[in-house]
Amino acid sequence: MIGFFRKIRKKLADDNKPLKYMRYAIGEIVLVVIGILIALQINNWYKKQEDGLKEKEYLVLLTNEMKSEVRYYRELKDDFSAIHNSLKRITKLWQSDNGNIKDSVQYLIDYGAVSLKDPWYTEPVTWTLLQQTGDLTLIKDNSLKMNLFTYYSNVRKTADNYLQYPMSMIKRGREMMVMPFNNDSKNLQIIGGYAPEHLAKEGVMVYGFDKNIFITIWENRNDLSPIYVYLSGVSNAQVTRLEPIIKTGEELLGKLEAAQGITTE
């Protein structure tokens, strides 16, 4: 094709027809430009197709990740709620004039609840990948992107708050919890319950525990109680902070599915 045009150009030049040659040259330039534009359009079309496929893949990954996260935060909220109830129950007993252990097993479970939870934040793999690779631009829905930014920012803020402030008190609580036993691993590992005589009343469940465990805890209740009360508040605060995170996650899950054309009945 190029050779053909060159022959025409040479003939026009040899015939000394500059005006015709100029018109031909301009026409050739126009054809080249049109060819380039067509090639760019084709390339852009393929790029859009490729980006569209990548976007769908990321939306599927984000959806699956969000499902796992919502499930994880529900379980976490339930754990903190159970911890709060345990700590509240045992401190109420300690503050009573006469401790009445109705269930020795539950009593020791409540006593151990002061250990609370370790730092619970987990890095969202897909969301982090989108930001680090710059592929976040593939997500066309800007409103969805802003909602995801807000959601993950709130999750991180809540997790960091738990890590920075209560963890030092949680560590102290764990140390205080084992101190009455003088690191006696045998006593710490016992499962069951045995109420000491001065606490035993009607309805106390007895499982063959060393009664000194309960006596020691009772004697140290005044030192333990402030930490248990504080961490009861911490666990309740985590429940309160996780509730909107779970709700927002559920809403985002619906938006992610809608972006893929998935409808739920």
C-alpha positions in Angstrom: 0.0 0.0 0.0 2.8 2.4 1.0 4.7 1.5 -2.2 1.6 2.1 -4.3 1.3 5.7 -2.9 5.0 6.3 -3.4 4.7 5.4 -7.1 1.8 7.8 -7.5 3.7 10.6 -5.7 6.8 10.0 -7.8 4.7 10.1 -11.1 3.1 13.4 -10.0 6.5 14.8 -9.1 8.0 13.7 -12.4 5.1 15.2 -14.4 5.9 18.5 -12.6 2.4 18.9 -11.2 3.1 20.4 -7.8 -0.5 21.4 -7.1 -1.8 17.9 -7.7 1.1 16.5 -5.8 0.3 18.8 -2.8 -3.3 17.7 -2.9 -2.3 14.1 -3.0 0.2 14.6 -0.1 -2.4 16.2 2.0 -4.8 13.4 1.2 -2.2 10.9 2.2 -1.6 12.6 5.5 -5.3 12.6 6.2 -5.5 8.9 5.5 -2.6 8.3 7.9 -4.3 10.4 10.6 -7.6 8.5 10.0 -5.7 5.2 10.3 -4.1 6.3 13.5 -7.4 7.4 15.0 -9.1 4.2 14.0 -6.3 2.2 15.6 -6.6 4.3 18.8 -10.3 3.7 18.9 -9.9 0.0 18.5 -7.2 0.0 21.2 -9.5 2.1 23.5 -12.3 -0.4 22.9 -10.2 -3.3 23.9 -8.9 -1.4 26.9 -12.4 -0.7 28.1 -13.4 -4.3 27.6 -10.3 -5.4 29.6 -11.0 -2.8 32.4 -14.7 -3.9 32.5 -13.7 -7.5 33.1 -11.2 -6.4 35.8 -13.8 -4.3 37.5 -16.2 -7.3 37.6 -13.5 -9.5 39.1 -12.7 -6.9 41.8 -16.4 -6.4 42.6 -16.7 -10.2 43.1 -13.6 -10.2 45.3 -14.8 -7.2 47.3 -18.2 -8.8 47.8 -16.8 -12.1 49.1 -14.4 -10.1 51.3 -17.3 -8.0 52.7 -19.4 -11.1 53.4 -16.5 -12.6 55.4 -15.9 -9.3 57.3 -19.6 -8.8 58.2 -19.7 -12.4 59.5 -16.5 -11.9 61.5 -17.7 -8.6 63.1 -21.0 -10.2 64.0 -19.1 -12.9 65.8 -16.8 -10.4 67.4 -19.7 -8.3 68.6 -21.3 -11.4 70.2 -18.0 -12.3 71.9 -17.7 -8.8 73.4 -21.3 -8.9 74.5 -20.7 -12.3 76.2 -17.6 -10.9 77.9 -19.5 -7.8 79.0 -22.2 -10.0 80.6 -19.6 -12.1 82.3 -17.7 -9.2 83.8 -20.9 -7.5 84.8 -22.2 -10.6 86.5 -19.1 -11.3 88.6 -18.6 -7.7 89.7 -22.2 -7.6 90.8 -21.5 -10.7 92.9 -18.3 -9.2 94.4 -20.2 -6.0 95.3 -22.9 -7.9 97.2 -22.6 -8.4 101.0 -22.7 -12.1 100.7 -21.3 -13.9 97.6 -23.6 -16.6 96.5 -22.1 -18.7 93.7 -25.0 -20.5 92.0 -22.9 -22.0 89.2 -19.2 -22.6 89.9 -18.4 -23.3 86.3 -20.0 -20.1 85.1 -18.3 -18.2 87.9 -14.8 -19.3 86.7 -15.8 -18.5 83.1 -16.8 -15.0 84.2 -13.6 -14.7 86.2 -11.5 -15.5 83.1 -13.5 -13.1 80.9 -11.1 -10.3 82.0 -8.7 -11.6 79.4 -11.0 -10.0 76.8 -9.9 -10.2 73.1 -6.5 -9.6 71.5 -6.3 -6.9 68.9 -8.8 -7.9 66.3 -8.0 -5.9 63.1 -7.4 -7.8 59.9 -6.2 -6.2 56.8 -8.8 -6.2 53.9 -6.7 -7.9 51.2 -8.7 -6.8 48.1 -9.3 -3.3 49.3 -5.6 -2.9 50.1 -4.6 -4.3 46.7 -6.9 -1.9 44.9 -5.3 1.1 46.5 -1.7 -0.1 46.2 -2.0 -1.0 42.6 -4.0 2.0 41.5 -6.7 -0.3 40.2 -9.2 1.6 42.4 -9.9 3.7 39.3 -11.4 0.7 37.7 -14.4 0.9 40.0 -16.7 3.3 38.1 -19.2 4.0 40.8 -17.6 6.9 42.7 -20.3 6.9 45.4 -19.5 3.2 46.1 -15.8 4.0 46.4 -16.4 6.8 48.8 -18.6 4.5 50.9 -15.9 1.9 51.0 -13.3 4.5 52.0 -15.5 5.6 54.9 -16.3 2.1 56.0 -12.7 0.8 56.1 -11.6 4.1 57.7 -14.1 3.6 60.5 -13.1 -0.1 61.0 -9.5 0.9 61.3 -10.2 3.7 63.7 -12.3 1.5 66.0 -9.6 -1.3 65.9 -6.8 1.2 66.6 -8.8 2.7 69.5 -9.1 -0.7 71.1 -5.4 -1.4 70.5 -4.1 1.9 71.9 -6.2 2.5 75.0 -7.8 -0.6 76.6 -5.0 -3.1 75.8 -2.7 -1.9 78.6 -5.6 -2.4 81.1 -6.4 -5.8 79.6 -2.8 -6.8 80.1 -3.0 -5.6 83.7 -6.3 -7.6 84.1 -4.6 -10.7 82.9 -1.8 -10.3 85.3 -4.2 -9.7 88.2 -6.3 -12.7 87.2 -3.4 -15.1 87.7 -1.9 -13.5 90.8 -4.2 -15.0 93.4 -3.0 -18.4 92.2 0.7 -17.6 92.4 1.0 -19.0 88.9 -0.3 -22.3 90.0 -1.0 -23.9 86.6 -2.9 -26.8 88.2 -5.4 -24.5 89.7 -5.7 -22.4 86.6 -6.4 -25.3 84.4 -9.1 -27.0 86.5 -12.5 -27.3 84.9 -15.5 -27.5 87.2 -16.4 -25.7 90.4 -16.3 -26.0 94.1 -17.8 -23.3 96.4 -15.9 -22.5 99.7 -17.9 -23.0 102.9 -18.3 -19.3 103.7 -19.7 -18.7 100.2 -21.7 -21.8 99.8 -25.5 -21.6 100.0 -28.4 -23.5 98.6 -28.2 -24.2 94.9 -24.4 -24.1 94.7 -23.0 -26.5 92.1 -20.1 -28.6 93.2 -17.7 -30.3 90.7 -14.7 -31.1 92.9 -12.8 -27.9 92.5 -10.2 -26.9 95.0 -12.2 -24.6 97.3 -9.1 -22.4 97.8 -9.6 -21.1 94.3 -12.8 -19.5 95.2 -11.6 -18.3 98.6 -8.6 -16.7 97.0 -10.7 -14.9 94.4 -13.1 -13.7 97.0 -10.4 -12.3 99.2 -8.9 -10.4 96.3 -12.2 -9.1 94.9 -11.6 -5.5 96.1 -8.3 -5.3 94.1 -9.8 -7.1 91.1 -13.2 -5.3 91.0 -12.1 -1.9 89.6 -10.3 -3.6 86.6 -13.2 -5.9 85.9 -15.6 -2.9 86.0 -13.5 -0.9 83.6 -13.1 -3.8 81.2 -16.8 -4.5 81.4 -17.2 -0.9 80.1 -14.6 -1.5 77.4 -16.3 -4.6 76.1 -19.7 -2.9 76.1 -18.2 0.0 74.2 -16.8 -2.4 71.5 -20.3 -3.8 71.1 -21.7 -0.3 70.6 -19.0 0.6 68.1 -19.2 -2.6 66.1 -23.0 -2.3 65.6 -22.8 0.6 63.0 -19.8 -1.1 61.3 -21.9 -4.3 60.8 -24.9 -2.3 59.6 -22.7 -0.3 57.1 -21.1 -3.5 56.0 -24.5 -5.1 55.2 -25.5 -2.0 53.3 -22.3 -2.0 51.3 -22.8 -5.7 50.6 -26.1 -4.8 48.9 -24.5 -2.0 46.9 -21.6 -4.3 45.8 -24.1 -7.0 44.6 -26.2 -4.3 42.9 -23.1 -3.1 41.0 -22.8 -6.7 39.6 -26.5 -6.8 38.7 -27.3 -9.2 41.6 -30.7 -8.7 43.1 -31.9 -10.2 46.3 -35.5 -11.1 47.0 
